[in-house]
Amino acid sequence: MKQDSQTRLIHAPRKAPQAISTIQPPLYRASTIIFNNTDALFNRHWTDDYDYSYGTHGTPTTFTLGDNIAQLEGGLYHLLAPSGLSAINLVNSCFLSQGDEVWVADNIYGPNMEHLRNMEKRYGITVKVYNPIELDTFQPTDKAKLIWLEAAGSVTLEFPDLAGLVKKAQAHNILTALDNTWGAGLAFDAFDFSEEHLSVDMTVHALTKYPSGGGDILMGSVVTRDKTLHHKLFRAHAIQGISVSGDDVAQIQRSLASMQLRYQHQSSSALTLMTWLKQQTEFVQVLHPSDPDSAGHQYWKEICKQGDSAGLVSVIFDSTYVMQDIRNFCDSLKLFKLGFSWGGPVSLVMLYNLKDMRVLEHSHLKDGLLVRFCIGLEYPEDLIQDIQHALEQMKKLKNE
Ligand SMILES: *Cc1c(COP(=O)(O)O)cnc(C)c1O
């Protein structure tokens, strides 16, 4: 029977020849995944990895990226989420129940803290804060369920006593989740980071940063080596309807090939900048884990053996510079753009008032307003000139 052209358009042959070989894997977009027959339908195991039954549970495209990220980080099992924060939320909502205690570093990624504070109010979870470089401040009770680790921590970049924290958590049977965005699976191996082969239970990675590398795609991942933990996460992921776009996945997949080169370049540019920043009199402190004066430097040195330190460096301005001066400084920068995030080609700057951001007292942080630089792929000398010019502009405006 001759079919109508409308039907023919829909049912046109769409299989690619099997023998074709390309640099990038084929891209699958799917909500529906077609079962070959009712046997395949009734024998589906959507709770198994790599079972294709519906778009939210994954496609060859999402599994390929997940495998790549797990391999990069030294893990075995993976899940993708639409943003780094969504991956964080997946861990929190999967493992925390009413009455549980969760520990977070004072320099934790801010929105994770906000998310947990919200859970604390609504679901009766207790949020406790520790100082990442003072192990004694981590005092879990028997209600403690989960500890969040971040190496180095957000904005102030202290490198934590990862071995001490993980050992103590394990002794108390507490799950360890590391926000691995800074190390990105490159600076150290979260699943085997010490001579005693210590490992965290799971990593969360904002793929938005280095894996994407473009400043344009949002995504997150959760990686584990433990099948039981993974299956708990997998179920939570499925019932919450967390899924990612195949197109976004393909973009990140494409960027992975250059990720390590970008990371090392940004890491080395940040070092160049750090050395220069330390010589400038406008700053009372330069924060960067590779600097012997930075808090937690000894832990960084032990764990990041190849000397990698990502592309972030923060400075604290002398307290004679007030908010208006810092704003003038940021507004005078030309190459550094004002914006959140990092890991893309364009260098970014963000200003912070630490007083509003920390719960505990930190004797290692001097008074003054903080500016964080996220180094992009520009030539480092051009970035130095940009900062130098903006500092002059700031001082000129102050003296007017
Ligand atoms: C950016 C970031 C996140 C969140 O990632 P999004 O994709 O922006 O939600 C989480 N943790 C750290 C350390 C980050 O820098």
The ligand as a Tripos MOL2 file, in Angstrom:
@<TRIPOS>MOLECULE
LIG
   15    15     1     0     0
SMALL
NO_CHARGES

@<TRIPOS>ATOM
      1 C1         30.6660   25.7540   39.6900 C.3       1 LIG1
      2 C2         30.8080   24.8320   40.8260 C.ar      1 LIG1
      3 C3         29.7650   23.9850   41.1750 C.ar      1 LIG1
      4 C4         28.4090   24.0180   40.5200 C.3       1 LIG1
      5 O1         28.4160   23.7920   39.1630 O.3       1 LIG1
      6 P1         27.2260   24.3940   38.2460 P.3       1 LIG1
      7 O2         27.2920   23.5420   37.0420 O.co2     1 LIG1
      8 O3         27.5660   25.8280   38.0210 O.co2     1 LIG1
      9 O4         25.9590   24.2170   39.0130 O.co2     1 LIG1
     10 C5         29.9700   23.1220   42.2260 C.ar      1 LIG1
     11 N1         31.1280   23.0960   42.8960 N.ar      1 LIG1
     12 C6         32.1620   23.8950   42.5860 C.ar      1 LIG1
     13 C7         33.4110   23.8210   43.3800 C.3       1 LIG1
     14 C8         32.0230   24.7970   41.5540 C.ar      1 LIG1
     15 O5         33.0260   25.6140   41.2730 O.3       1 LIG1
@<TRIPOS>BOND
     1     1     2 1
     2     2     3 ar
     3     2    14 ar
     4     3     4 1
     5     3    10 ar
     6     4     5 1
     7     5     6 1
     8     6     7 2
     9     6     8 1
    10     6     9 1
    11    10    11 ar
    12    11    12 ar
    13    12    13 1
    14    12    14 ar
    15    14    15 1
@<TRIPOS>SUBSTRUCTURE
     1 LIG1         1 GROUP 0 **** ****
